[in-house]
Amino acid sequence: MTDRPVIAITMGDAAGVGPEIVMKTLGHSELYAQCRPLVIGDTRRLQQAGRIVQSPLVVTSLKADQSDEAVYVPGTVDCIDLKLIPEDLPWGVLSPIAGDAAFRYLEIAARLAGVGKVQAICTAPLNKEALHAGGHNYPGHTEMLAALTGTPEVSMMLSTPKMRVIHVTTHIGLIDAIERIEPTLVERTIARGHKALQQAGIMNPRIGVCGINPHAGENGLFGRGEEADKIQPAIAACLAKGWNVEGPLPADTLFFRASRGDFDLVVAMYHDQGHGPVKVLGLESGVNITIGLPVVRTSVDHGTAFDIAGTGKADERSMIQAMLQGIQLASIQQ
């Protein structure tokens, strides 16, 4: 079955739990019936991780130009092996080598996507401090992929079985986020989320938009008029298009309403406003999706977990969900 999408799985930070969750995930053989998983990472590190998690999988090593030679059969992990990780790299310790390697894996994935060799990218977690120490000054995967694909603006969407959340701003400080938020950015973010949900089959998505201040400003009692100046014009523009958009709403009540099914999408104004409620629902079910790229990109919704890296305790359920989301979105866009 060659119509199964090829999913490039980047290994993430080799000192973290990425290699372990990759090996655990690909131990679920039913995934191979739905996609062709191609790992981009380091063969020896995956083999080490396989021994730690007691995986019977065999890891095969390919060069970057040998993706066509992957076999994609259960029991075998096809790995484009960049050979960047020393055999004695310690688990759970910040490493510039691992940070640089995480960037290189993503670079290869973006290149393969650009020439149509892969239909989606699924990323294991990286460590931002290690990434910077390795010479790559990006806040994270989202911004790197935007740069690597020449995309001027993208949005982060978190997806769980109970709700989806798209972010107007992400990896910047709160004061900077409030300064950056402005009506056209809010409108473009809502538009990206609206399009993504329509592509997923929700033709008239119900979208709730968070305010910035407590009680969404309480009609100007809290804050400095941010809701009126930065958010309401965007909502008015979306309503003029006939979209089902409501807000700005107090974030606490909006997330409660979204969790009971009142909205298909929540628009969060800044990182923790959106991430906090989603992570309370459970990291194992959360998936990070980058909206606006020319290629599908999904990711686990957790970090490198240095505290348990190398112990075999890492939970692969978020990676499995990220794979399934990537398969679904890639199939829609084909």
C-alpha positions, 0 to 999 in steps of 0.5 A: 500500500503505497498510498499510506502517507510518509510521516517523518518522525524527528528524534528530538533531543537525544538526551531526553525521552524522544528516542524512547518514545519513538521506539515505544510508539513504533512498537505499535504495529497497527500504525504501519497499516495507516502510514509509512513512518520514517525516523530522522535521527541517530541509529545508535541512539535509537538502538540504545533506547530500544534496549532500555525499553526492551523493544524487539524492533530492529533499527535500519540505517539510511542516508539522507538521500536513501529515503526511497529505500525504506521498507516500512514494515512492522518490526523494523524502524527505518532511520535516516541516520545523521550520526551526530550523537556520541555513543556515550552521550549521557541521558538527562543532561543538557547537551549542545551536541543534542541541541544542534542535532535536534535542529539538523533532524528537523532540517532534513525533515523539512527538506524531504517535505519540500520535495514531496518525499514526506507528507507530514512531520511528527516531532519528538520534543527538543530542549530549547536551552540545548537548542540555543547552546547548539547555535540555533536561536529559535524559541522552538519547533514551530518557529524553526519550521516556519523559517525552514519552509519560508513561511512568514507566520504560523500558529500553534494549535493544541488538540485534545479529545475535549478541546482545541486551542490556537494561540495568538502568541506563544514563546515570548514573555507576557509583557511582550505578548500583550504588546504584540497582540493587535487586531490584524494578528488576532484576525489572522490567527482566527482565520488560520484556525477556521480554515484548519477546522474546515479542512478537518470537516467542521464547516462552520466551527464555533470559535470562542476568543479569550480576553487578555485581562481577568473577566475579559476586562469587565468592560474596561474596569480591568486593564488598559482597554486591551480587549476593546483595542486589540481583540474586538475589531478582529472579532467584528471582522470575522463576524462580518465574514459570517463566521461563528465567533464569540468574544472576547470572553473571560478565559476561565469560563471560556475553557469550562464551556469549551470542555463541555462542548460549546466551542470547537476552537478556543483562541488563546492570547498567550502561551500559558493561557492556552497551555495550562487548561490543555495540560490539566486535561492530560499530557498523554492526550494532547497534540501540538499542531502547527497551522499555516505551514506548507506541510502537516506538522504535529508533535507531542505536547510535552517536553524532554523530561530529562528527569526520567530520560534513559529510564524507560518510564516515558509514556508514548501515548502523546506521540501515538496521538500525534502520529494519528493526527498527522496521518489524518491531516496528511490524508485530508490534504493529499 
